[in-house]
Amino acid sequence: MAEFKKAATKDQLAPGECTTVEVDGTAVALFNVGGQFYAIDNTCVHRGGPLGEGELEDNVVTCPWHGWRYDVTTGVSLVNAAAKVAKYQVKVEGNDVLVALE
């Protein structure tokens, strides 16, 4: 069973924003897409760019280093469908955004 850990509070991330948080020592890219929160691995599979520092448009984040794009709801790259980053479970309890790495 997945263990959820607090990653942020809802008010730290407005709709359309993304950030990088640390959950149990793992860098996680956290996104607010229209009030729904999503979390994926922060490291782009292309060259290791920080996805949490990318630009979010709708449900797609663009890596700031080389422009690779990912669907934040699935972790799948739009540049190369065979490339994927880990997607993590997210739930909101009160004002807390919780992420499970398993």
C-alpha positions in Angstrom: 0.0 0.0 0.0 1.3 3.4 -1.0 2.3 5.8 1.8 1.4 9.4 1.2 3.7 12.2 2.4 3.0 15.9 2.5 4.6 17.6 -0.5 3.0 21.1 -0.4 -0.1 23.0 0.5 -2.7 23.9 -2.0 -2.1 27.6 -1.7 1.6 27.2 -2.6 0.7 26.2 -6.2 -1.9 28.2 -8.2 -3.6 26.6 -11.2 -1.2 26.6 -14.2 1.9 26.5 -12.0 4.5 23.9 -11.3 7.3 23.5 -8.8 9.8 21.0 -7.5 9.3 19.4 -4.1 11.2 16.8 -2.2 9.4 13.7 -1.0 11.5 11.2 1.1 14.7 12.5 -0.6 13.3 12.2 -4.2 12.9 15.3 -6.4 9.3 15.4 -7.6 7.7 17.8 -10.1 4.3 18.9 -8.8 1.7 20.5 -11.1 -1.7 22.2 -10.6 -3.8 21.7 -13.7 -7.1 23.6 -13.2 -7.2 22.8 -9.5 -6.2 19.1 -9.9 -2.7 18.2 -8.7 -0.3 15.8 -10.5 3.2 14.6 -9.7 5.9 13.1 -11.9 9.6 12.4 -11.5 11.4 15.7 -11.8 14.2 14.4 -14.1 13.6 14.6 -17.9 14.7 11.3 -19.6 16.3 13.2 -22.4 19.2 14.9 -20.6 18.1 15.2 -17.0 16.5 18.6 -17.1 14.3 19.7 -14.1 10.7 19.3 -15.2 9.4 21.2 -12.1 11.1 24.3 -13.5 9.5 23.9 -16.9 6.6 25.7 -18.4 3.1 24.2 -17.9 0.5 24.7 -20.5 -2.8 22.9 -19.8 -1.6 19.4 -18.9 1.7 19.5 -20.7 5.1 20.5 -19.2 8.0 21.6 -21.4 11.5 20.8 -20.1 13.4 24.0 -19.7 16.6 22.5 -21.0 15.8 21.0 -24.4 12.1 21.4 -24.9 11.0 17.8 -24.4 7.3 17.8 -23.5 5.4 15.5 -21.1 1.8 14.9 -20.3 1.8 15.5 -16.5 -1.3 13.2 -16.1 0.5 10.2 -17.4 4.3 10.9 -17.4 4.5 10.0 -21.2 6.7 12.2 -23.4 4.9 13.9 -26.4 8.3 14.0 -28.2 8.9 10.2 -27.9 6.0 8.0 -26.8 8.4 5.3 -25.7 9.9 7.7 -23.2 8.2 8.1 -19.9 8.9 9.5 -16.4 7.5 8.0 -13.3 4.0 9.3 -12.3 3.1 9.4 -8.7 -0.2 9.2 -6.9 -1.5 12.5 -5.4 -4.3 13.2 -3.0 -5.5 16.4 -1.3 -6.5 16.3 2.4 -7.7 19.7 3.6 -5.0 22.1 2.5 -2.3 19.5 2.2 -1.1 18.0 -1.1 0.1 14.5 -0.5 2.3 12.3 -2.8 3.0 8.6 -2.7 6.2 7.5 -4.4 5.2 3.8 -4.8 
